[in-house]
Amino acid sequence: MKLKIAVLPGDGIGPEIMQQGVAVMKAIASKFGHDFSFEEGLVGACAIDAVGDPYPEATHQLCMNSDAVLFAAVGSLKYDNDPTAPVRPETGLLAMRKKLGLFANIRPVATFDCLLHKSPLKEELLRGADFIVIRELTGGMYFGEKYQDNDKAYDTDIYTRPEIERILKVGFDYAMKRKKHLTVVDKANVLASSRLWRQIAKEMEPQYPDVTTDYMFIDNASMRVLTEPRFFDVIVTENTFGDILTDETSCITGSMGLQPSSSLGLHTPLFEPVHGSWPQAAGQNLANPVAQILSAAMLLEHFELKEEGALIRKAVDASLAANVRTPEIQVEGGAHYGTREVGQWIVDYIL
């Protein structure tokens, strides 16, 4: 297969983990005889510094003209520590999602048996947990009308019927492919926007008679994700709630450095790790590249390259089992492996 991949390393640890993700994809191309081409673009703080725009038009055109986008992370202490900055790296991420029409973020949550001890949760609660969180990406408070002065501020949590219907359809369709269990997470007892979500979900239920649909307030869901993770199969929720829940699920895997994601919508699909840019570790060969590498596996699987994606997952599992791990998940007394060493081990396994 021939694929053109837009590569957006971004900021902080992004370039380091991206290097390993691309190396793994090149190994897969070599192994299976595919033709993958890669072209880099600027996004985030590095784009602000270079051209004054966190998501330049040149980067957008690159993404639109590619088959897929492999993205790392944005964020910089320079901007984090300056609340008065007129433009921020994260603005570029929101703009990219909006302009590419990426309305559905798919975040799989699964455990690795050899890493259960790294979670702060009890192993008996975690073993066998395997679910997906589907987060709406282009609506809600992140994109609603905003206002701020010295005495008052507000963010408008606005959703329309078409936005809700299309993300719920993604949730129902994923549930049909899995265990036929969908949980709609909202705050319908307080928020009008959530009541519309629940109303529309109930209207759509009869279209999916094989799916068991239940409803859960976000406060209850945030607790049960950690106390009963095996209860869930597919969760679908709005932008803000999804942002919080998907970070919380790192307690299940034991590290955010293990969690990939995809963002799907109207134009080019995007694949990225769920963690941030960790600017404090930039250039130190400490960052875990596994989430970036698993994001590459999701990219391949999106194009029905299932054997290739499965080989990447097998290589990752083998690296973890062999204790080839970055420091935050390494066993006590285990050898030190950095970003480059873990990536190279996985590449060697594939080849």
Summary of the structure (lengths in Angstrom):
residues: 351
radius of gyration: 19.9
end to end distance: 18.1
largest distance: 61.2
contacts: 1262
relative contact order: 0.17
helix: 49%
strand: 20%
